[in-house]
Amino acid sequence: MKGETCVICLEETKADRMFVMDKCLHRHCYPCVNQLVEVKLRNGTVPTCLDYECKLKLSLENCFKVLKPKVIELWKHMMKEESIPLAKRIYCPYINCSTLMSKTEISRSNKSNDRACIKCSGLVCIDCKVPWHSDLSCAEYKKLHPDPVLDDLTLKLLANDQKWRQCVKCRHLIELNQGCNHMTCRCGYQFCYKCGVEWKKGQVTCPTGCPRTGQGYFYDGE
């Protein structure tokens, strides 16, 4: 079967291993589609066509057959996130779980604000969204833990060692893996990963002159 060259990686690929974008009909190889979709999802944005300046939004249904299982699960997770209003989202605060829940699905009749995680059964305070603190009020707990994202000393040291950036708006940690220094946090704030300066709307390059290289993804400190 005759091959064709993917315009992203410049590798020759069999025609039946080229993904055709819905509606715009742009063609790219399966590996590039997987990489693009994963990076976009980790940045908290809806994947769009890989073609330069094409803004066509992709759908999971359209891409399903070419995506790896981990990317499909990541997309489903983002869809679940978007289906839950921000004020009602709760992530299990226990490091080995982090399951996404809504206040609605774990609601109960009594007035106590402790709830059990639907996956690990760990108790969670639905007001603070932290492990249950029965001996402390929410105000007392927050006073003792003013910055829960970077409260753990080990995490602080790891973040410094790995040169992770923290979003100044929502305080989530972001790790740059490869690709573009232009970061868009899931809260919507945009900045340059290398120097930290805000990336204004419509800007093509970093205002301080940093090269536009690297692709970033989130280390969610919650």
C-alpha positions in Angstrom: 0.0 0.0 0.0 1.3 3.4 -1.0 2.4 5.6 1.9 2.1 9.3 2.5 4.1 11.7 4.7 2.6 13.1 7.9 3.2 16.9 7.8 3.8 16.9 11.6 6.5 14.3 12.1 7.5 14.1 8.4 7.5 10.3 8.7 6.1 8.2 5.8 3.0 6.2 6.9 0.7 3.8 5.3 -2.5 5.5 4.1 -4.7 3.3 6.3 -2.7 4.5 9.3 -3.5 8.2 8.6 -6.3 9.8 10.6 -8.6 12.0 8.6 -10.0 14.9 10.6 -13.7 15.3 10.6 -15.1 18.0 8.2 -11.7 19.8 7.4 -10.3 16.5 6.0 -6.7 17.2 7.2 -4.6 14.0 7.5 -2.1 13.1 10.2 -0.6 9.8 11.4 -2.0 8.0 14.4 1.0 8.6 16.8 0.9 12.4 16.2 -2.9 12.5 16.8 -2.4 10.5 20.1 0.3 12.9 21.2 -1.6 16.1 20.3 -4.8 14.9 22.0 -3.0 13.8 25.2 -1.1 17.1 25.5 -4.2 19.2 24.9 -6.2 17.2 27.5 -3.5 17.5 30.1 -3.5 21.2 29.5 -7.2 21.2 30.1 -8.2 22.2 26.6 -10.4 20.6 23.9 -8.2 19.0 21.2 -8.3 20.7 17.8 -7.0 19.7 14.4 -3.2 19.4 14.1 -3.1 21.4 10.9 -1.6 24.9 11.3 -4.2 27.5 12.2 -7.1 25.0 11.7 -9.4 25.5 14.8 -11.7 22.6 14.2 -12.5 20.9 17.5 -12.2 17.2 17.7 -14.6 14.8 19.4 -13.9 11.6 21.2 -16.3 9.8 19.0 -14.4 10.9 15.9 -11.0 10.0 17.3 -11.9 6.9 19.3 -10.5 4.3 16.9 -7.0 5.7 16.8 -6.5 6.7 20.4 -4.6 4.7 23.0 -6.7 3.5 26.0 -5.0 5.9 28.4 -5.8 8.8 26.2 -9.4 7.7 25.9 -9.7 7.5 29.7 -8.1 11.0 30.0 -10.7 12.4 27.6 -13.6 10.7 29.4 -12.2 12.2 32.6 -12.2 15.7 31.1 -15.8 15.2 29.8 -16.8 14.2 33.3 -15.1 17.3 34.8 -16.9 19.6 32.3 -20.3 18.0 33.2 -19.8 18.9 36.9 -20.1 22.6 37.8 -16.8 23.9 39.3 -18.3 24.7 42.7 -19.6 21.1 43.0 -16.4 19.3 41.9 -14.6 17.3 44.6 -11.4 15.3 44.0 -10.6 12.7 46.6 -7.7 14.3 48.6 -6.0 11.0 49.3 -2.8 10.7 47.2 -3.5 7.1 46.0 -7.0 7.9 44.9 -7.8 11.4 43.5 -11.2 10.2 42.2 -13.4 13.0 40.7 -16.8 13.3 42.4 -19.7 15.8 42.6 -21.3 17.0 45.8 -24.6 15.8 44.4 -23.5 12.1 44.1 -22.2 12.0 47.6 -24.8 14.1 49.3 -26.8 12.7 52.3 -29.6 13.9 54.6 -27.6 14.8 57.7 -25.9 18.1 58.2 -22.4 16.9 58.8 -19.9 17.9 56.0 -18.0 14.7 56.0 -18.4 12.3 53.1 -16.9 9.0 52.0 -15.1 8.8 48.7 -17.1 6.7 46.2 -13.9 4.8 45.3 -11.6 4.5 48.3 -14.1 5.3 51.1 -11.7 7.8 52.7 -13.6 10.5 54.6 -13.5 14.0 52.9 -14.7 17.4 54.1 -16.9 18.6 51.3 -16.5 22.3 52.3 -12.6 22.3 52.4 -12.2 19.4 49.9 -9.5 18.0 52.1 -9.2 14.9 54.4 -11.9 14.9 57.1 -10.8 16.9 60.2 -13.3 16.0 62.9 -11.3 17.7 65.6 -10.9 21.0 63.8 -13.3 23.5 62.2 -12.7 24.4 58.5 -11.3 27.8 59.5 -8.9 26.2 62.0 -7.8 23.6 59.4 -7.1 26.3 56.7 -5.1 28.3 59.3 -2.9 25.3 59.8 -2.7 24.5 56.1 -2.8 27.8 54.3 -1.4 26.4 51.0 -2.6 22.8 50.6 -1.1 22.4 47.1 2.4 23.0 48.3 1.9 22.2 52.0 3.9 19.0 51.9 7.7 19.6 52.2 8.6 16.6 50.0 6.4 18.0 47.2 8.0 21.4 47.6 11.5 19.9 47.2 10.4 17.8 44.2 8.8 20.8 42.5 12.0 22.9 42.9 14.2 20.0 41.7 12.1 19.3 38.6 11.6 23.1 37.9 7.8 22.8 37.9 5.8 26.0 37.6 2.9 27.0 39.7 0.0 28.8 38.2 -0.3 32.2 39.9 -4.1 32.1 39.6 -5.1 28.7 40.8 -1.8 27.4 42.3 -1.8 24.1 40.3 1.6 22.7 39.5 2.6 22.3 35.9 5.4 20.2 34.5 6.9 20.9 31.0 7.6 17.6 29.2 8.1 18.7 25.6 6.8 21.1 23.1 5.5 24.7 23.6 6.4 27.1 26.5 3.1 28.8 26.0 1.0 27.3 28.8 -2.7 27.4 29.3 -3.7 26.4 32.8 -7.0 24.5 33.3 -8.2 27.7 35.1 -7.7 29.6 31.8 -4.6 31.6 32.8 -1.9 31.7 30.1 1.8 32.2 30.8 5.3 31.4 29.6 6.6 28.3 31.3 10.3 29.4 31.0 10.1 32.9 32.5 6.6 32.9 34.1 5.4 36.1 32.4 1.7 36.3 31.5 0.9 35.3 27.9 -1.6 37.8 26.6 -4.4 36.9 24.2 -3.3 37.0 20.5 0.4 36.9 21.4 2.5 34.7 19.2 5.7 34.7 21.1 6.8 35.3 24.7 7.2 39.1 25.3 10.5 38.5 27.0 11.9 36.6 24.0 11.8 33.0 25.3 11.9 30.4 22.4 8.5 28.8 21.8 9.6 25.2 22.5 8.3 22.4 24.8 4.8 21.0 25.5 3.5 21.2 29.0 1.2 19.0 31.1 -0.2 19.3 34.6 1.0 17.7 37.8 -2.2 18.2 39.7 -1.2 19.0 43.3 -4.7 18.3 44.7 
